[in-house]
Amino acid sequence: MIAVLASRLDSEAQALVAAWSAAGAALLSAEDLCTTGWVFDPGDPATGTAVVAGRRVPVSALRAVLTRRPAVVAEELGQINPADRPYVAAETNAFLVAWLSALPCRVVNRPTPTSLCGPAWNHVHWQAAAGRAGVAWAEDPRGQEPLAEHAEETETLIVCGENVLFARDGATAAMARALAREAGVTLLGVRMRNRTLCGASVAPNLGDASVRAALLEHLREAS
């Protein structure tokens, strides 16, 4: 099974699960996280049990986990008493950081203390990471805008493991890989303008069929 950790309201995640149905993909939602059946031993995480799509699943049956959310929010926990939801959400996020970090299967992207799907960096952090990676970063202030903005002026590359989709050449692919390595992620959307990095996202759009196919192959590699 490939578990996609996302909200039930995330239409992109729902479409991804549908596209990967033959590979055994299923949505791991906030409702699942509040369902009885979870077992987690930090000393032996492979022997645990998770709840995915309403079913108890041995952790050993998980081939991979794709995380498509930075956090679980209190408003999603409809089955929890309203007064307790902020506390339960905080505890759920803390649990997920520990669980995702310990899973023996491939996890994309692994959590950080501030986000379930990789580093929760702003433009300044990404610029600093690019500097550490030895790649150029655009000073254009438009580089601070989301990846979807000014699409006509930029190109977006998708790093998926060692594969880089939509790169115009080996040099731009190498720049994108270097930034992903510096961020400690294996899935990254990288925006470039004039062969210079100017934006990044740990949750890139996965609507393109070629991106989905490459990501699925990456998730399968370690299984």
Helices and strands as residue ranges (DSSP letters): E 2-5, H 11-19, G 21-23, E 25-28, H 30-33, G 45-47, E 49-52, E 55-58, G 59-61, E 64-67, G 74-76, G 82-84, H 85-102, E 106-108, H 123-133, G 141-144, G 151-153, E 155-160, E 163-165, H 170-183, E 187-193, E 196-201, H 209-221
